[in-house]
Amino acid sequence: MTLSPAARIALRVVMFLGLAVIYVPLLVVLVNSFNADTTFGWPPPGFTGRWWSRALHNEGARQAVLTSVKAGLGATAAALVLGSMAAFAVSRYRFFGREAVSLVVVLPIALPGIVTGIALSNAFQVVLKPLGIGLGLFTVIVGHATFCVVTIFNNVLARLRRTGTSLEEASADLGADTFQTFWHVTFPALRSALLAGGLLSFALSFDEIIVTTFTAGPGTETLPIWIFNNLFRPNQAPVVNVLAAALIVLSVVPIWIAQRLSSGARGVA
């Protein structure tokens, strides 16, 4: 497709404006985390790192970060198991309702977060509360796993379809049993896909706020919830900016690594 010079310029301008709308506010947050002015006047009258030190010694913020890490690791672990099993079932076997399974697995990430949160909250109240299990870290992990499993499922399914079954069949012909074939042939081909999916899952879980609001109980405050609760407190404004900047970095790095891993795997294939 050949574009005229005017069309190319117009596309570049639109692309630049779109990227600016997304990334300029993030850049402002990063700059404000070093702003010496507590009112965050613009342009900053000076820069300081004391807000980062203050955030580091804030007990509530540290506990929120720890809770987010626990929830992210738990949701990622559950998603790795469930997503991989579902991907193997859909890719390697033929059965009635196979396409329906794909739809059911992928659907949670397409639903509005508030719908998922309300549904999970009602389910927990009906099923877990009579068993003496209240809302807390466990319910947050379950809630996050419902959409984290999609990234694992899609990554593993795509890798399985790309690699095919020829190597596994050759391994079986050479006398390897099912577990030997999986460990020496299938798993090495899936490692980068699992790692990329796991990093994406952790990033999704770490900055999730809507589903967490409906599934977290008293005392279970993740970092996004802590930021939201302290957003309009004047004394906490500098710390909120620091944690928002840290959240941006912690969200971007796993996604960048996952993208690099996926690109490298495509090159090898």
C-alpha positions as CSV (number, residue, x, y, z in Angstrom):
1,M,0.0,0.0,0.0
2,T,1.5,3.3,-1.1
3,L,0.6,6.5,0.8
4,S,0.9,10.1,-0.4
5,P,3.4,12.4,1.5
6,A,0.4,14.2,3.0
7,A,-1.2,11.0,4.3
8,R,2.1,9.9,5.8
9,I,2.5,13.2,7.6
10,A,-1.1,13.0,8.9
11,L,-0.6,9.5,10.2
12,R,2.6,10.5,12.0
13,V,0.9,13.5,13.6
14,V,-2.1,11.3,14.7
15,M,0.3,8.7,16.1
16,F,2.3,11.3,17.9
17,L,-0.8,12.9,19.5
18,G,-2.1,9.5,20.5
19,L,1.2,8.6,22.2
20,A,1.3,12.0,23.9
21,V,-2.1,11.5,25.4
22,I,-1.0,8.2,26.9
23,Y,2.6,8.9,28.0
24,V,2.7,12.7,28.9
25,P,0.5,12.2,32.0
26,L,2.8,9.3,33.0
27,L,5.8,11.5,32.6
28,V,4.2,14.2,34.7
29,V,3.7,11.7,37.5
30,L,7.3,10.6,37.3
31,V,8.6,14.2,37.4
32,N,6.2,15.1,40.3
33,S,7.7,12.3,42.4
34,F,10.8,14.4,42.6
35,N,9.0,17.8,42.8
36,A,10.3,19.8,45.8
37,D,7.0,21.6,46.1
38,T,4.3,19.8,48.2
39,T,1.6,21.5,46.1
40,F,3.2,20.2,42.9
41,G,3.3,23.5,41.2
42,W,4.4,23.4,37.5
43,P,7.0,23.8,36.4
44,P,8.7,22.3,39.5
45,P,10.6,24.9,41.5
46,G,13.2,22.3,42.4
47,F,13.8,18.6,42.7
48,T,14.3,16.4,45.7
49,G,14.5,12.7,46.5
50,R,13.1,13.0,50.1
51,W,9.6,11.9,49.0
52,W,11.1,8.5,47.9
53,S,12.7,8.2,51.3
54,R,9.5,9.1,53.0
55,A,7.6,6.5,50.9
56,L,10.2,3.9,51.7
57,H,9.6,4.4,55.4
58,N,5.8,4.6,55.2
59,E,4.5,1.4,57.0
60,G,1.1,1.5,55.3
61,A,2.7,1.8,51.8
62,R,5.2,-1.0,52.5
63,Q,2.4,-3.3,53.7
64,A,0.4,-2.5,50.6
65,V,3.3,-3.3,48.3
66,L,3.8,-6.6,50.2
67,T,0.1,-7.5,49.8
68,S,0.2,-6.7,46.1
69,V,3.3,-8.9,45.6
70,K,1.6,-11.8,47.5
71,A,-1.6,-11.4,45.4
72,G,0.3,-11.1,42.2
73,L,2.5,-14.2,42.9
74,G,-0.5,-16.2,44.0
75,A,-2.7,-15.3,41.0
76,T,0.2,-15.9,38.6
77,A,0.9,-19.4,40.1
78,A,-2.8,-20.3,39.8
79,A,-3.0,-18.9,36.3
80,L,0.1,-20.8,35.2
81,V,-1.4,-24.1,36.2
82,L,-5.0,-23.6,35.0
83,G,-4.1,-21.7,31.8
84,S,-1.5,-24.3,30.8
85,M,-3.9,-27.2,31.4
86,A,-6.6,-25.5,29.4
87,A,-4.2,-24.7,26.6
88,F,-3.0,-28.3,26.4
89,A,-6.6,-29.6,26.4
90,V,-7.7,-27.3,23.6
91,S,-4.5,-27.7,21.5
92,R,-3.8,-31.4,21.8
93,Y,-7.3,-33.0,22.1
94,R,-10.5,-33.1,20.2
95,F,-13.7,-33.1,22.2
96,F,-17.2,-31.8,22.1
97,G,-17.4,-28.1,23.3
98,R,-13.7,-27.4,22.6
99,E,-14.4,-24.0,21.2
100,A,-16.7,-23.3,24.1
101,V,-13.9,-23.9,26.5
102,S,-11.7,-21.3,24.7
103,L,-14.5,-18.8,24.9
104,V,-15.1,-19.5,28.6
105,V,-11.4,-19.1,29.4
106,V,-11.0,-15.9,27.5
107,L,-14.3,-14.2,28.4
108,P,-13.3,-12.9,31.9
109,I,-10.8,-10.5,30.5
110,A,-13.4,-9.1,28.1
111,L,-16.0,-8.4,30.8
112,P,-16.0,-5.1,32.6
113,G,-14.1,-5.3,35.8
114,I,-17.0,-4.1,37.9
115,V,-19.2,-6.9,36.5
116,T,-16.5,-9.5,37.4
117,G,-16.0,-7.9,40.8
118,I,-19.7,-8.0,41.7
119,A,-20.2,-11.5,40.5
120,L,-17.2,-12.8,42.5
121,S,-18.2,-10.9,45.6
122,N,-21.7,-12.5,45.5
123,A,-20.2,-15.9,44.8
124,F,-17.8,-15.6,47.8
125,Q,-20.6,-14.5,50.1
126,V,-22.8,-17.4,49.1
127,V,-20.1,-20.2,48.9
128,L,-17.3,-19.2,51.2
129,K,-18.9,-17.3,54.0
130,P,-21.0,-20.3,55.2
131,L,-17.6,-22.2,55.4
132,G,-16.2,-19.6,57.6
133,I,-13.9,-18.1,54.9
134,G,-14.2,-14.3,54.6
135,L,-13.0,-11.8,52.1
136,G,-9.2,-11.4,52.3
137,L,-6.0,-12.2,50.4
138,F,-7.3,-15.6,49.3
139,T,-10.3,-14.1,47.6
140,V,-8.2,-11.4,46.0
141,I,-5.9,-14.1,44.5
142,V,-8.9,-16.0,43.2
143,G,-10.4,-12.8,41.7
144,H,-7.1,-11.9,40.0
145,A,-6.6,-15.4,38.7
146,T,-9.8,-15.2,36.7
147,F,-8.3,-12.8,34.3
148,C,-4.6,-13.6,34.7
149,V,-5.3,-17.1,33.4
150,V,-6.2,-15.6,30.0
151,T,-2.6,-14.4,29.3
152,I,-1.2,-17.8,30.2
153,F,-3.8,-19.6,28.1
154,N,-3.2,-17.4,25.0
155,N,0.6,-17.6,25.2
156,V,0.8,-21.4,25.8
157,L,-1.9,-22.1,23.2
158,A,-0.1,-20.0,20.5
159,R,3.2,-21.7,21.3
160,L,1.7,-25.2,21.2
161,R,0.0,-24.5,17.8
162,R,3.3,-23.1,16.4
163,T,5.5,-25.9,17.5
164,G,3.1,-28.7,16.5
165,T,3.4,-32.3,17.6
166,S,6.2,-33.7,15.4
167,L,8.9,-33.4,18.1
168,E,6.6,-35.0,20.7
169,E,5.8,-37.9,18.3
170,A,9.5,-38.4,17.5
171,S,10.2,-38.5,21.2
172,A,7.5,-41.2,21.7
173,D,8.9,-43.2,18.7
174,L,12.3,-43.2,20.4
175,G,10.8,-44.8,23.6
176,A,10.2,-41.8,25.8
177,D,7.1,-41.9,28.0
178,T,4.7,-39.1,28.5
179,F,6.5,-37.4,31.3
180,Q,9.9,-37.7,29.7
181,T,8.5,-36.2,26.5
182,F,7.0,-33.3,28.4
183,W,10.1,-32.5,30.5
184,H,12.7,-32.9,27.7
185,V,10.7,-31.7,24.6
186,T,7.5,-29.9,25.4
187,F,8.5,-27.9,28.4
188,P,11.7,-26.4,26.9
189,A,9.6,-25.2,24.0
190,L,7.1,-23.6,26.4
191,R,9.5,-22.0,28.9
192,S,9.6,-18.5,27.3
193,A,5.9,-18.5,26.7
194,L,5.2,-19.4,30.3
195,L,7.6,-16.8,31.6
196,A,6.2,-14.1,29.3
197,G,2.6,-15.0,30.3
198,G,3.6,-15.1,34.0
199,L,5.2,-11.6,33.8
200,L,2.1,-10.2,32.1
201,S,-0.2,-11.9,34.7
202,F,1.8,-10.5,37.6
203,A,1.7,-7.0,36.0
204,L,-2.1,-7.3,35.5
205,S,-2.6,-8.4,39.1
206,F,-0.2,-5.9,40.6
207,D,-2.1,-2.8,39.4
208,E,-5.7,-4.2,39.5
209,I,-8.1,-2.1,41.5
210,I,-11.7,-2.7,40.4
211,V,-11.9,-6.5,41.1
212,T,-9.8,-6.0,44.2
213,T,-12.3,-3.5,45.6
214,F,-15.0,-6.1,45.6
215,T,-12.9,-9.1,46.7
216,A,-10.6,-7.6,49.4
217,G,-11.7,-7.7,53.0
218,P,-10.8,-5.3,55.8
219,G,-7.1,-5.2,56.3
220,T,-6.3,-6.5,52.8
221,E,-5.1,-3.3,51.1
222,T,-3.1,-3.7,47.9
223,L,-1.0,-0.9,46.5
224,P,-3.5,0.5,44.0
225,I,-6.2,0.5,46.8
226,W,-3.8,2.3,49.1
227,I,-3.0,4.9,46.5
228,F,-6.7,5.5,45.8
229,N,-7.5,5.8,49.5
230,N,-4.7,8.3,50.1
231,L,-5.1,10.2,46.9
232,F,-6.9,13.2,48.4
233,R,-5.0,13.4,51.7
234,P,-2.7,16.4,51.5
235,N,-0.1,14.9,53.8
236,Q,0.1,11.8,51.6
237,A,0.1,13.5,48.2
238,P,3.9,13.3,47.7
239,V,4.0,9.7,48.8
240,V,1.2,8.9,46.5
241,N,3.1,10.4,43.5
242,V,6.2,8.3,44.4
243,L,4.2,5.1,44.6
244,A,2.3,5.9,41.4
245,A,5.7,6.4,39.7
246,A,7.0,3.1,41.2
247,L,3.8,1.4,40.0
248,I,4.4,2.7,36.5
249,V,7.9,1.2,36.5
250,L,6.8,-2.1,38.0
251,S,4.1,-2.4,35.4
252,V,6.2,-1.5,32.4
253,V,9.3,-3.6,33.2
254,P,7.5,-7.0,33.2
255,I,5.5,-6.2,30.1
256,W,8.7,-5.1,28.3
257,I,10.5,-8.3,29.3
258,A,7.5,-10.4,28.2
259,Q,7.5,-8.6,24.8
260,R,11.2,-9.2,24.4
261,L,10.8,-12.9,25.3
262,S,7.9,-13.3,22.9
263,S,9.8,-11.6,20.1
264,G,12.9,-13.7,20.7
265,A,10.8,-16.9,20.6
266,R,9.2,-15.9,17.3
267,G,12.7,-15.3,15.9
268,V,13.9,-18.8,17.0
269,A,10.8,-20.4,15.6
